[in-house]
């Protein structure tokens, strides 16, 4: 008996009739096929017609070890045959225990408690809920506000969306839970004029804006500051020197929790297990997901300092929060197998060894008139596009619509590169390849980008 979707036309018809794609303008496929990816191998994926694409975004900042790793699939299968599912609600199972211990050993400082989720949004939401309940238990019930940065993306559930700094994706779902407060991000390319030529001064100013926000809101009302080590949305904004150290001082001064949102930046993306280790700061909570399993099974969570757990270790206090599939046995087994590959193949070392070459290869694109800046760290880079390199003039909304959605997104994919062309801030192309990549893959990315960006400039 053959599948009803053996033919490409059958699967296209079914996809358009039944499948609702995430963050996708569905009308864009009215007269064209939906890309259907059917398999992957190493840093490449293949569509249903057999065409190969370099996965320059690691799926969605996820596939750290690459595609087609049978040892991970086999670990999941073994676990599924032994214990496919059991909840962490009042029970435990061996793989969740083992993974929690392993993550605690990896994490900086006394982040010894692991609360599992199934996604990054859930991890972000869990951290906010923990902060609120922790402060209620410790006699500070008025602390509920959260400070985050402009353009920062922290997830799509209602709480995580309230923390997110992207107005356009918040508006359809308002009113959101109260308490989200925004401060400037660390985009030095767009720094205010008074610190435009002073990276250290810019970092000091950006960090101090967090203190000013705390004071404006009232320190007794602020629960947490949420920051990514390298901010994703807007196009990979690294922290200036000393930025996180100053933020840590501010949080300590006012009794505010520092949440390092590492859903993207953890598990090797920046060459360390956690981005906070790269930049030398101690979070109170780390949120994670994506790279923990390299996408072979869904999993997320938060790592929590011992101090935040203390109110829940005595008496009747209970963290009144839980998720059915959190800490799933199969996902935990997959995560452990994924981390084994990290160690066996020294993927952190691979990123640290090759990140300079990756940057240098992408910086070759600086000779193109459309490229304003290449920025990022590790295996996580953004290329900002401009109309005028000298003045850093960006594109209008209409030009950005025509440039990104009308040409670049499709052209890059058609040329064989999976990446992100994004205009949630100024127009950027983002690259986040699997951590197994080397110079041949950097060269392939640069060559495709050069050809497509040259064509894009001719269309402006």
WOJO-V62982 format. One record per residue. RES is the residue in one letter. SS is DSSP state (H for helix, E for strand, L for the rest). OMEGA is omega in whole degrees, -180 to 180 (none if undefined). D_LAST is the distance of its C-alpha to the last C-alpha in whole Angstrom. Layout:
res:RES ss:SS omega:OMEGA d_last:D_LAST
res:RES ss:SS omega:OMEGA d_last:D_LAST
This chain:
res:X ss:L omega:-178 d_last:52
res:X ss:L omega:178 d_last:48
res:X ss:L omega:177 d_last:46
res:X ss:L omega:-179 d_last:44
res:X ss:L omega:179 d_last:41
res:X ss:L omega:-178 d_last:41
res:X ss:L omega:179 d_last:39
res:X ss:H omega:180 d_last:35
res:X ss:H omega:179 d_last:35
res:X ss:H omega:-178 d_last:38
res:X ss:H omega:176 d_last:36
res:X ss:H omega:180 d_last:33
res:X ss:H omega:-179 d_last:35
res:X ss:H omega:180 d_last:36
res:X ss:H omega:-179 d_last:33
res:X ss:H omega:-178 d_last:32
res:X ss:H omega:-168 d_last:35
res:X ss:H omega:-171 d_last:36
res:X ss:L omega:179 d_last:34
res:X ss:L omega:-177 d_last:32
res:X ss:L omega:-178 d_last:30
res:X ss:L omega:178 d_last:29
res:X ss:L omega:-175 d_last:26
res:X ss:L omega:172 d_last:24
res:X ss:L omega:-171 d_last:23
res:X ss:H omega:-180 d_last:26
res:X ss:H omega:-178 d_last:24
res:X ss:H omega:179 d_last:21
res:X ss:H omega:180 d_last:24
res:X ss:L omega:-176 d_last:25
res:X ss:L omega:179 d_last:24
res:X ss:L omega:-178 d_last:24
res:X ss:L omega:169 d_last:26
res:X ss:L omega:177 d_last:27
res:X ss:L omega:180 d_last:27
res:X ss:L omega:-179 d_last:30
res:X ss:E omega:-172 d_last:31
res:X ss:E omega:179 d_last:35
res:X ss:E omega:178 d_last:36
res:X ss:E omega:178 d_last:35
res:X ss:E omega:-178 d_last:36
res:X ss:E omega:-180 d_last:36
res:X ss:L omega:-176 d_last:32
res:X ss:E omega:170 d_last:31
res:X ss:E omega:-175 d_last:31
res:X ss:E omega:179 d_last:31
res:X ss:E omega:-173 d_last:30
res:X ss:L omega:175 d_last:33
res:X ss:L omega:178 d_last:32
res:X ss:L omega:-180 d_last:33
res:X ss:L omega:-177 d_last:29
res:X ss:E omega:178 d_last:29
res:X ss:E omega:172 d_last:27
res:X ss:E omega:-177 d_last:27
res:X ss:E omega:-176 d_last:27
res:X ss:L omega:177 d_last:25
res:X ss:L omega:-177 d_last:26
res:X ss:H omega:-176 d_last:30
res:X ss:H omega:173 d_last:29
res:X ss:H omega:-176 d_last:29
res:X ss:H omega:-168 d_last:30
res:X ss:L omega:-165 d_last:33
res:X ss:L omega:-174 d_last:34
res:X ss:L omega:-174 d_last:36
res:X ss:L omega:-179 d_last:38
res:X ss:L omega:-174 d_last:36
res:X ss:E omega:172 d_last:37
res:X ss:L omega:180 d_last:40
res:X ss:L omega:-174 d_last:42
res:X ss:H omega:-179 d_last:46
res:X ss:H omega:177 d_last:48
res:X ss:H omega:178 d_last:46
res:X ss:H omega:-179 d_last:46
res:X ss:H omega:177 d_last:50
res:X ss:H omega:177 d_last:50
res:X ss:H omega:-180 d_last:49
res:X ss:H omega:179 d_last:51
res:X ss:H omega:-179 d_last:54
res:X ss:H omega:-180 d_last:54
res:X ss:H omega:-180 d_last:53
res:X ss:H omega:-178 d_last:56
res:X ss:H omega:176 d_last:58
res:X ss:L omega:-175 d_last:57
res:X ss:L omega:-178 d_last:54
res:X ss:L omega:163 d_last:54
res:X ss:L omega:-174 d_last:56
res:X ss:L omega:173 d_last:55
res:X ss:L omega:178 d_last:55
res:X ss:L omega:179 d_last:57
res:X ss:L omega:178 d_last:60
res:X ss:L omega:173 d_last:60
res:X ss:L omega:170 d_last:58
res:X ss:L omega:-168 d_last:58
res:X ss:H omega:-174 d_last:58
res:X ss:H omega:176 d_last:54
res:X ss:H omega:178 d_last:53
res:X ss:H omega:-179 d_last:56
res:X ss:H omega:-179 d_last:55
res:X ss:H omega:179 d_last:51
res:X ss:H omega:179 d_last:52
res:X ss:H omega:-179 d_last:54
res:X ss:H omega:179 d_last:51
res:X ss:H omega:179 d_last:49
res:X ss:H omega:177 d_last:51
res:X ss:H omega:-179 d_last:52
res:X ss:H omega:-169 d_last:48
res:X ss:L omega:180 d_last:47
res:X ss:L omega:173 d_last:48
res:X ss:L omega:-173 d_last:51
res:X ss:L omega:174 d_last:53
res:X ss:E omega:-170 d_last:50
res:X ss:E omega:-179 d_last:53
res:X ss:E omega:-178 d_last:52
res:X ss:E omega:174 d_last:50
res:X ss:E omega:-175 d_last:49
res:X ss:E omega:172 d_last:47
res:X ss:E omega:175 d_last:45
res:X ss:L omega:-177 d_last:43
res:X ss:L omega:177 d_last:39
res:X ss:H omega:178 d_last:37
res:X ss:H omega:178 d_last:37
res:X ss:H omega:178 d_last:41
res:X ss:H omega:179 d_last:41
res:X ss:H omega:179 d_last:39
res:X ss:H omega:180 d_last:41
res:X ss:H omega:-179 d_last:45
res:X ss:H omega:178 d_last:44
res:X ss:H omega:178 d_last:44
res:X ss:H omega:178 d_last:47
res:X ss:H omega:-180 d_last:49
res:X ss:H omega:180 d_last:48
res:X ss:H omega:-177 d_last:49
res:X ss:H omega:178 d_last:52
res:X ss:H omega:-178 d_last:53
res:X ss:H omega:174 d_last:53
res:X ss:H omega:-180 d_last:55
res:X ss:H omega:-178 d_last:58
res:X ss:L omega:172 d_last:58
res:X ss:L omega:178 d_last:59
res:X ss:L omega:-171 d_last:55
res:X ss:L omega:-179 d_last:54
res:X ss:L omega:179 d_last:52
res:X ss:L omega:178 d_last:49
res:X ss:L omega:-174 d_last:47
res:X ss:E omega:-180 d_last:43
res:X ss:E omega:178 d_last:41
res:X ss:E omega:175 d_last:38
res:X ss:E omega:-170 d_last:35
res:X ss:E omega:177 d_last:31
res:X ss:L omega:180 d_last:28
res:X ss:L omega:-176 d_last:26
res:X ss:L omega:177 d_last:29
res:X ss:L omega:-180 d_last:29
res:X ss:L omega:176 d_last:33
res:X ss:L omega:-171 d_last:33
res:X ss:L omega:174 d_last:33
res:X ss:L omega:-168 d_last:37
res:X ss:H omega:177 d_last:38
res:X ss:H omega:179 d_last:39
res:X ss:H omega:179 d_last:37
res:X ss:H omega:176 d_last:34
res:X ss:H omega:177 d_last:36
res:X ss:H omega:-179 d_last:36
res:X ss:L omega:-177 d_last:32
res:X ss:L omega:-179 d_last:30
res:X ss:L omega:-173 d_last:27
res:X ss:H omega:-173 d_last:27
res:X ss:H omega:-179 d_last:25
res:X ss:H omega:177 d_last:27
res:X ss:H omega:-171 d_last:30
res:X ss:H omega:-177 d_last:30
res:X ss:L omega:-172 d_last:31
res:X ss:L omega:179 d_last:34
res:X ss:L omega:6 d_last:36
res:X ss:L omega:178 d_last:38
res:X ss:L omega:175 d_last:38
res:X ss:L omega:-177 d_last:41
res:X ss:L omega:171 d_last:42
res:X ss:L omega:180 d_last:41
res:X ss:E omega:-178 d_last:38
res:X ss:E omega:-174 d_last:37
res:X ss:E omega:174 d_last:34
res:X ss:E omega:-180 d_last:33
res:X ss:L omega:174 d_last:30
res:X ss:L omega:-175 d_last:29
res:X ss:L omega:176 d_last:29
res:X ss:L omega:-177 d_last:25
res:X ss:H omega:178 d_last:26
res:X ss:H omega:179 d_last:22
res:X ss:H omega:-178 d_last:22
res:X ss:L omega:174 d_last:26
res:X ss:L omega:-174 d_last:28
res:X ss:H omega:-174 d_last:28
res:X ss:H omega:175 d_last:32
res:X ss:H omega:-173 d_last:31
res:X ss:L omega:-178 d_last:28
res:X ss:L omega:-175 d_last:30
res:X ss:L omega:-176 d_last:33
res:X ss:H omega:179 d_last:32
res:X ss:H omega:179 d_last:36
res:X ss:H omega:177 d_last:36
res:X ss:H omega:179 d_last:33
res:X ss:H omega:178 d_last:34
res:X ss:H omega:-180 d_last:38
res:X ss:H omega:-177 d_last:36
res:X ss:H omega:177 d_last:34
res:X ss:H omega:-179 d_last:37
res:X ss:H omega:176 d_last:39
res:X ss:H omega:175 d_last:37
res:X ss:H omega:177 d_last:39
res:X ss:H omega:180 d_last:42
res:X ss:H omega:178 d_last:41
res:X ss:H omega:177 d_last:40
res:X ss:H omega:-179 d_last:43
res:X ss:H omega:178 d_last:45
res:X ss:H omega:-177 d_last:44
res:X ss:H omega:-173 d_last:44
res:X ss:L omega:-174 d_last:48
res:X ss:H omega:-177 d_last:48
res:X ss:H omega:-179 d_last:51
res:X ss:H omega:-173 d_last:48
res:X ss:E omega:-179 d_last:46
res:X ss:E omega:-170 d_last:46
res:X ss:E omega:170 d_last:43
res:X ss:E omega:179 d_last:40
res:X ss:E omega:180 d_last:38
res:X ss:E omega:169 d_last:35
res:X ss:L omega:176 d_last:34
res:X ss:L omega:169 d_last:34
res:X ss:L omega:-176 d_last:31
res:X ss:E omega:-177 d_last:29
res:X ss:L omega:-173 d_last:27
res:X ss:L omega:-172 d_last:24
res:X ss:L omega:174 d_last:22
res:X ss:L omega:169 d_last:21
res:X ss:L omega:178 d_last:25
res:X ss:E omega:176 d_last:26
res:X ss:L omega:177 d_last:29
res:X ss:L omega:172 d_last:32
res:X ss:L omega:179 d_last:33
res:X ss:L omega:176 d_last:37
res:X ss:L omega:-175 d_last:39
res:X ss:H omega:-176 d_last:37
res:X ss:H omega:177 d_last:39
res:X ss:H omega:177 d_last:43
res:X ss:H omega:178 d_last:42
res:X ss:H omega:178 d_last:41
res:X ss:H omega:178 d_last:44
res:X ss:H omega:-178 d_last:46
res:X ss:H omega:180 d_last:45
res:X ss:H omega:179 d_last:46
res:X ss:H omega:-178 d_last:49
res:X ss:H omega:-174 d_last:50
res:X ss:H omega:178 d_last:49
res:X ss:L omega:-178 d_last:51
res:X ss:L omega:180 d_last:47
res:X ss:E omega:175 d_last:46
res:X ss:E omega:179 d_last:43
res:X ss:E omega:176 d_last:41
res:X ss:E omega:-179 d_last:39
res:X ss:E omega:-174 d_last:37
res:X ss:L omega:178 d_last:37
res:X ss:L omega:176 d_last:36
res:X ss:L omega:-167 d_last:33
res:X ss:L omega:179 d_last:34
res:X ss:L omega:174 d_last:38
res:X ss:L omega:166 d_last:39
res:X ss:L omega:-176 d_last:37
res:X ss:L omega:180 d_last:34
res:X ss:L omega:178 d_last:34
res:X ss:L omega:178 d_last:37
res:X ss:L omega:176 d_last:40
res:X ss:L omega:178 d_last:41
res:X ss:L omega:-179 d_last:40
res:X ss:H omega:178 d_last:38
res:X ss:H omega:176 d_last:40
res:X ss:H omega:179 d_last:42
res:X ss:H omega:-174 d_last:39
res:X ss:H omega:168 d_last:39
res:X ss:L omega:175 d_last:43
res:X ss:L omega:-178 d_last:43
res:X ss:L omega:175 d_last:46
res:X ss:L omega:170 d_last:44
res:X ss:L omega:177 d_last:47
res:X ss:E omega:169 d_last:45
res:X ss:E omega:171 d_last:42
res:X ss:E omega:-176 d_last:41
res:X ss:E omega:176 d_last:40
res:X ss:L omega:172 d_last:39
res:X ss:H omega:-171 d_last:36
res:X ss:H omega:180 d_last:37
res:X ss:H omega:180 d_last:41
res:X ss:L omega:-172 d_last:41
res:X ss:L omega:175 d_last:38
res:X ss:L omega:-179 d_last:37
res:X ss:L omega:173 d_last:41
res:X ss:L omega:-177 d_last:42
res:X ss:L omega:175 d_last:41
res:X ss:L omega:174 d_last:42
res:X ss:E omega:178 d_last:42
res:X ss:E omega:175 d_last:44
res:X ss:E omega:172 d_last:45
res:X ss:E omega:-169 d_last:47
res:X ss:E omega:177 d_last:49
res:X ss:E omega:-178 d_last:51
res:X ss:H omega:-177 d_last:55
res:X ss:H omega:-178 d_last:55
res:X ss:H omega:178 d_last:53
res:X ss:H omega:-171 d_last:55
res:X ss:H omega:-179 d_last:59
res:X ss:H omega:-177 d_last:59
res:X ss:H omega:-175 d_last:59
res:X ss:L omega:-179 d_last:62
res:X ss:L omega:175 d_last:65
res:X ss:L omega:-174 d_last:66
res:X ss:L omega:-177 d_last:64
res:X ss:L omega:179 d_last:61
res:X ss:L omega:172 d_last:58
res:X ss:L omega:-170 d_last:55
res:X ss:L omega:-173 d_last:54
res:X ss:L omega:178 d_last:51
res:X ss:L omega:-177 d_last:51
res:X ss:L omega:-172 d_last:48
res:X ss:L omega:-173 d_last:50
res:X ss:L omega:-179 d_last:48
res:X ss:L omega:-179 d_last:48
res:X ss:L omega:-177 d_last:49
res:X ss:L omega:-177 d_last:49
res:X ss:H omega:-179 d_last:52
res:X ss:H omega:179 d_last:49
res:X ss:H omega:179 d_last:46
res:X ss:H omega:177 d_last:49
res:X ss:H omega:178 d_last:50
res:X ss:H omega:180 d_last:46
res:X ss:H omega:180 d_last:45
res:X ss:H omega:178 d_last:48
res:X ss:H omega:177 d_last:48
res:X ss:H omega:179 d_last:44
res:X ss:H omega:174 d_last:45
res:X ss:H omega:178 d_last:48
res:X ss:H omega:175 d_last:45
res:X ss:H omega:-177 d_last:43
res:X ss:H omega:-176 d_last:47
res:X ss:H omega:-176 d_last:48
res:X ss:H omega:179 d_last:44
res:X ss:L omega:-177 d_last:44
res:X ss:H omega:175 d_last:40
res:X ss:H omega:178 d_last:40
res:X ss:H omega:178 d_last:41
res:X ss:H omega:179 d_last:38
res:X ss:H omega:-178 d_last:36
res:X ss:H omega:-180 d_last:37
res:X ss:H omega:-170 d_last:38
res:X ss:H omega:-175 d_last:34
res:X ss:H omega:179 d_last:32
res:X ss:H omega:178 d_last:32
res:X ss:H omega:177 d_last:31
res:X ss:H omega:179 d_last:28
res:X ss:H omega:-178 d_last:27
res:X ss:H omega:179 d_last:27
res:X ss:H omega:178 d_last:25
res:X ss:H omega:-179 d_last:22
res:X ss:H omega:172 d_last:22
res:X ss:H omega:-179 d_last:21
res:X ss:H omega:179 d_last:18
res:X ss:H omega:179 d_last:18
res:X ss:H omega:179 d_last:17
res:X ss:L omega:-177 d_last:14
res:X ss:L omega:-177 d_last:11
res:X ss:L omega:-176 d_last:10
res:X ss:E omega:178 d_last:13
res:X ss:E omega:-178 d_last:15
res:X ss:E omega:168 d_last:18
res:X ss:E omega:-177 d_last:21
res:X ss:E omega:178 d_last:23
res:X ss:E omega:-180 d_last:26
res:X ss:E omega:179 d_last:30
res:X ss:L omega:175 d_last:32
res:X ss:L omega:-173 d_last:30
res:X ss:E omega:-172 d_last:27
res:X ss:E omega:173 d_last:24
res:X ss:E omega:176 d_last:21
res:X ss:E omega:180 d_last:18
res:X ss:E omega:-179 d_last:16
res:X ss:E omega:-177 d_last:12
res:X ss:L omega:173 d_last:11
res:X ss:L omega:-176 d_last:9
res:X ss:E omega:-178 d_last:12
res:X ss:L omega:-175 d_last:14
res:X ss:L omega:-177 d_last:17
res:X ss:L omega:-177 d_last:17
res:X ss:L omega:179 d_last:16
res:X ss:E omega:-180 d_last:14
res:X ss:L omega:-178 d_last:12
res:X ss:L omega:174 d_last:10
res:X ss:L omega:179 d_last:11
res:X ss:H omega:-180 d_last:13
res:X ss:H omega:178 d_last:11
res:X ss:H omega:179 d_last:8
res:X ss:H omega:177 d_last:10
res:X ss:H omega:-179 d_last:12
res:X ss:H omega:-177 d_last:9
res:X ss:H omega:-175 d_last:8
res:X ss:H omega:-175 d_last:12
res:X ss:H omega:-178 d_last:14
res:X ss:H omega:-177 d_last:12
res:X ss:H omega:-166 d_last:11
res:X ss:H omega:-175 d_last:12
res:X ss:H omega:-179 d_last:15
res:X ss:H omega:-176 d_last:16
res:X ss:H omega:179 d_last:15
res:X ss:H omega:179 d_last:17
res:X ss:H omega:179 d_last:20
res:X ss:H omega:179 d_last:20
res:X ss:L omega:175 d_last:20
res:X ss:L omega:-180 d_last:23
res:X ss:E omega:171 d_last:22
res:X ss:E omega:176 d_last:23
res:X ss:L omega:-180 d_last:21
res:X ss:E omega:169 d_last:20
res:X ss:E omega:-165 d_last:16
res:X ss:E omega:177 d_last:17
res:X ss:L omega:175 d_last:16
res:X ss:L omega:166 d_last:20
res:X ss:L omega:169 d_last:19
res:X ss:L omega:-173 d_last:16
res:X ss:L omega:-179 d_last:14
res:X ss:E omega:166 d_last:16
res:X ss:E omega:-179 d_last:17
res:X ss:E omega:-180 d_last:21
res:X ss:E omega:-177 d_last:23
res:X ss:L omega:-171 d_last:27
res:X ss:L omega:173 d_last:28
res:X ss:L omega:-174 d_last:32
res:X ss:L omega:177 d_last:34
res:X ss:L omega:-174 d_last:36
res:X ss:L omega:178 d_last:33
res:X ss:L omega:-171 d_last:33
res:X ss:H omega:-180 d_last:31
res:X ss:H omega:180 d_last:31
res:X ss:H omega:175 d_last:29
res:X ss:H omega:-180 d_last:27
res:X ss:H omega:-180 d_last:26
res:X ss:H omega:178 d_last:25
res:X ss:H omega:-178 d_last:22
res:X ss:H omega:-178 d_last:21
res:X ss:H omega:178 d_last:21
res:X ss:H omega:179 d_last:19
res:X ss:H omega:-179 d_last:16
res:X ss:H omega:-178 d_last:16
res:X ss:H omega:-176 d_last:15
res:X ss:H omega:179 d_last:13
res:X ss:H omega:175 d_last:11
res:X ss:H omega:177 d_last:10
res:X ss:H omega:180 d_last:9
res:X ss:H omega:-179 d_last:7
res:X ss:H omega:-180 d_last:5
res:X ss:H omega:-179 d_last:6
res:X ss:H omega:-177 d_last:4
res:X ss:L omega:none d_last:0
